[in-house]
Amino acid sequence: MLLDAGRAGAGIESTILDICQSPPRLIRSGAVPLADIEAALGKVETQEGAATHYVPRARLVVVKRGDRETIRRLLSESAPAGKQVGLVTSHPQLHCRNASLLVKAMPADLSAYAQRLFGVLRELDDEGVACIAVEEVEEEGIGVAIMDRLRRAAEQGLPGKPPER
């Protein structure tokens, strides 16, 4: 069954649950925290399935907050092609200014971050960056769903794996 309540305010894809089994199985995390789902339904199996979502054209790399070494490496890999690297971060002050680094500052509030994330990834794709580095966020509440989407996008963008659109 598909419930369409209109445009989602969370900014990321919806939560998908398989309720045809007991306990229900979480297929894809969304804006609703697992604790809230379990409060309503009881125990939920949390092995996530292969639900698809947006994957940028540019290679996506998930990095630790303030990981300047990985950013420098990505910049040096992109330099021969004359391409920029996109950086998605809630902490732009941790990174030096560089003409080859296109920084997209994100809100610290994870709900606002989730609402903005896919728009920012599309903006960086439109800019034609060679690679998008996204700093990890705390895996609490909607942060679990954000990190799930980022990890999947990073994995699906690996060489030899066609991105799902």
C-alpha positions in Angstrom: 0.0 0.0 0.0 1.3 3.5 -0.8 0.1 6.4 1.3 0.5 9.8 -0.5 0.1 12.7 1.9 1.6 15.2 -0.5 5.0 16.8 -0.4 7.2 15.6 2.4 8.6 18.3 4.7 11.7 16.2 5.6 13.5 16.5 2.3 14.6 12.9 2.2 12.7 9.9 0.9 10.0 8.4 3.1 10.4 5.6 5.5 9.5 2.2 4.0 8.2 -0.6 6.2 7.2 -4.1 5.3 4.3 -4.8 7.6 3.3 -8.1 5.9 5.6 -9.9 8.3 6.0 -10.1 12.0 7.9 -8.2 13.3 7.6 -5.5 10.6 10.9 -4.9 8.6 12.4 -1.5 8.0 13.4 -1.4 4.3 14.4 2.3 4.3 14.9 4.8 7.1 13.2 8.1 6.7 12.4 11.2 8.8 10.4 9.2 11.4 12.9 7.9 14.1 13.0 4.2 14.6 12.1 4.7 18.3 8.8 6.4 17.2 8.0 3.5 14.8 8.7 0.9 17.5 6.6 2.9 20.0 3.6 2.5 17.6 4.3 -1.0 16.2 6.5 -2.8 18.7 9.8 -4.4 17.7 10.9 -3.7 14.1 13.5 -5.7 12.2 16.1 -3.2 11.2 18.0 -4.9 8.4 17.5 -2.4 5.5 16.8 -3.6 2.0 17.7 -2.2 -1.4 15.3 0.7 -1.7 16.6 3.1 -4.3 17.1 6.8 -4.1 18.8 9.7 -5.8 22.5 9.2 -6.6 24.6 12.2 -7.9 26.4 11.9 -11.2 29.6 13.0 -9.5 31.4 10.5 -7.3 30.2 10.9 -3.7 32.7 10.3 -0.8 31.6 10.3 2.9 34.3 11.9 5.1 34.8 12.5 8.8 34.2 16.1 10.0 37.3 18.2 9.3 39.1 15.5 7.4 41.4 17.9 5.5 43.7 15.2 4.3 41.0 13.4 2.3 39.8 16.7 0.9 43.4 17.5 -0.2 43.7 14.1 -1.9 40.4 14.6 -3.7 41.5 18.0 -4.9 44.8 16.6 -6.2 42.9 13.8 -8.0 40.6 16.4 -9.7 43.3 19.0 -10.6 44.5 17.3 -13.8 41.0 17.5 -15.2 40.6 21.1 -14.1 37.5 20.2 -12.1 36.3 21.4 -8.7 35.5 19.2 -5.7 32.2 19.9 -3.9 32.2 19.8 -0.1 29.0 19.5 1.9 29.6 20.5 5.5 28.0 22.0 8.6 31.4 23.3 9.6 32.8 25.3 6.7 35.2 27.1 9.1 37.3 23.9 9.4 38.3 24.1 5.7 40.7 26.5 4.0 39.5 28.6 1.1 40.5 27.1 -2.2 39.3 28.0 -5.7 39.1 24.3 -6.6 36.9 23.6 -3.5 33.2 24.5 -3.8 31.9 24.6 -0.2 28.2 24.2 0.5 27.5 25.1 4.1 24.7 23.1 5.7 22.6 23.8 8.7 23.6 22.2 12.0 20.0 21.2 12.7 19.6 17.8 11.2 15.9 18.3 10.1 16.9 21.4 8.2 20.0 19.5 6.8 17.8 16.7 5.5 15.5 19.2 3.8 18.4 20.8 2.0 20.7 17.8 1.3 19.4 16.5 -2.1 19.0 20.1 -3.4 22.7 20.7 -2.6 23.8 17.5 -4.2 21.9 18.5 -7.4 23.4 22.0 -7.3 26.9 20.4 -7.1 26.1 18.1 -10.0 24.9 21.1 -12.0 28.2 22.8 -11.3 30.0 19.9 -12.9 32.2 19.0 -9.9 34.4 15.9 -10.3 33.6 14.6 -6.8 31.3 15.5 -3.9 32.7 15.0 -0.3 30.0 15.0 2.3 31.0 15.2 6.0 29.3 12.7 8.3 26.5 13.8 10.5 25.6 12.5 14.0 23.5 9.3 13.6 20.7 10.3 15.9 17.1 10.7 14.9 16.9 11.8 11.2 20.7 11.6 11.1 20.4 7.8 10.8 18.4 8.3 7.5 20.8 11.0 6.3 23.8 8.7 6.7 21.9 5.8 5.2 21.3 7.8 2.0 24.9 9.1 1.9 26.4 5.6 2.3 24.1 4.2 -0.4 24.9 7.0 -2.8 28.7 6.6 -2.1 28.4 2.8 -2.7 26.2 3.1 -5.8 28.6 5.7 -7.4 31.6 3.3 -7.2 33.2 2.4 -10.6 31.4 -0.6 -12.0 28.2 0.1 -10.2 25.6 1.9 -12.3 23.9 4.7 -10.4 20.2 4.4 -9.8 18.2 7.4 -10.9 
